[in-house]
Amino acid sequence: MSVISVIIPAYNAEKTILETIQSLQKQTFSDFEIIVINDGSIDGTLELLHSINEPRLKVFSYPNGGLPVARNRGINHATGEYITFIDADDLWTPDKLADQLAALQEHPEAGVAYSWTAFIDENSEFLYAWEPIYYQGDVYPTLLLRNFISSGSNILVRREFIDAAGRFDPELKSAEDWDYYIRLAARCQFVLVPKYQILYRRSSGSMTSKVDVMERYIVAVTERAFQQAPEKYQELKNQSLAYTYRFLSQLCIAHVMNYQGIKQASQKLQKAITLFPKILLERQTIRLVLKVGLMRLIPYQFSRQFTRFLGKLFPDSSTKDLAFRN
C-alpha cells in the first residue's frame, strides 16, 4: 500500500500524457501509486500508457463517463492514505508531493494541502501566474466567494475527508472542482504550501474556452453552495456571483476574438458590477473596464496592441519570470 494515490483521468490525452507521467516520475517523494483512468479514449492514449516502464502505474479502462466520473473511479481504486489528482495535460514541479505531504503532517488539524498554480501553454511554456494568496485554516467562506485553488490538479487530501465529502458530482460538466473544494472546506481546514507547484495547461480546446457551459455550471454550483451555507454567509452570494461574471468577462475577451465576444464581455462585466458595485474598486476590475471599453471603441487588433500598453500602467495580478523546473 502506497502513502499517496495519484489519480489521473485521461481522455484522448496522447499529446500530453507522457509529459504528465514524467512530471510524476521526477517527484522527490516516491511512495505513491499512479492510477490512470482511461476514460474511453479513442486515440493512442492507452497504447502510450502501456509503453511506460513504471511499476507504480496502474491503468484502468472504462467507457467514457466524463471527468467527475473518471475521478470517482480513481478514488474507488485508490489505496493510499492521501489522495491527489492531476489532469492528463497538467504538470507538477518535482517537490509538489513532498511539500504538500509535509504540510499536512506538520498540521494534523488540516485535511487538505494546496499550492499556487501557474499557467502554461500547449508547448509547456509559461504564460502567467496569479498573485500569491495566503488563505489557510477555515477557508470555507473564502471558497464560497471564489475558487482560489485554481485547478483540479492541485490538492492533496487525507483519505478520511475524501470519504466524508463524498464523490465528485457526475452531473457537472464544469466547476466540479470548485463544488468539491467547497464540500471539503465545510469539513476540514486547509494548509498552504507557498510555492508555484501546479502547472495548468491552457489550450484553445480547454474548458476555460467554453464560456456558456462554464457560466451555466458555475452559477448552478453557486446556487447549491449558498443553499447549504449557514445564514451568516448568505450576504456573500452577490459578491460570489459578481466574481464569477468578472471571470467570464475575461474569458470572453481571451477566447472569443471578435466583436460578439467583446459584446458578451461587456454584458457580463456590467452584470458583475450590478451584483456587487464595490467590485469597481478592485484593480482587476478597473483594468477590465478599460480593456472592454477600448475594444468596443476601436478596431479589435489595434485595441489588443493598445491594451498591452495599458497593462504596463495597470498591471494585472500576475507574477512573471518564475522558475519552475529543477
GIBEL-V87688 format. One line per field, one symbol per residue. ss: DSSP state (H for helix, E for strand, - for the rest). phi: phi as a letter, one per 30 degrees, with the letter a starting at -180 (. if undefined). burial: # if it has 24 or more other ideal C-beta (glycine too) atoms within 12 Angstrom, else .. Layout:
BEGIN
ss = ???
phi = ???
burial = ???
END
This chain:
BEGIN
ss = ---EEEEEEE------HHHHHHHHH------EEEEEEEE-----HHHHHH------EEEEEE----HHHHHHHHHHH----EEEE-----EE---HHHHHHHHHHH---EEEEEEEEEEE-----EEEEE------E--HHHHHH----------EEEHHHHHHH----------HHHHHHHHHH---EEEEEEEEEEEEE-----HHH-HHHHHHHHHHHHHHHHHH--HHHHHHHHHHHHHHHHHHHHHHHHH---HHHHHHHHHHHHHHHHH-HHHHH-HHHHHHHHHHHHHHH--HHHHHHHHHHHHHH----E--------
phi = .ddbcccbdbbhcddbddddddddddddccdbcccccdcidcccedddddddcbdddbcbcbdebjedddddddedddcddbbbbbddbcbbddceddddddddddbddccbcbbdcccbcdcicdcabdeebbdbidcedddddadddiadccdcbdeddddddicdddddcaiddeedddddddcadcbccdbdbcccdcbdcdddccddddeeddddddeddddcddedcddddddddddddddddddeddccdadddddddddddddddddbedddddeddeddedddddddcbeedddddddddddddbdddccchdcccc
burial = .##########.#..######.###.#.#..##########...##.##..#.#.#######..###########.##.##############.#######.##.....###########...#.#####..#.#...#####################.##..#.###..######################.#########..###..#..##.######..##..#...#..#####################....##.###.######.##..#....##.######.###...#..#...#........##....#.#..
END
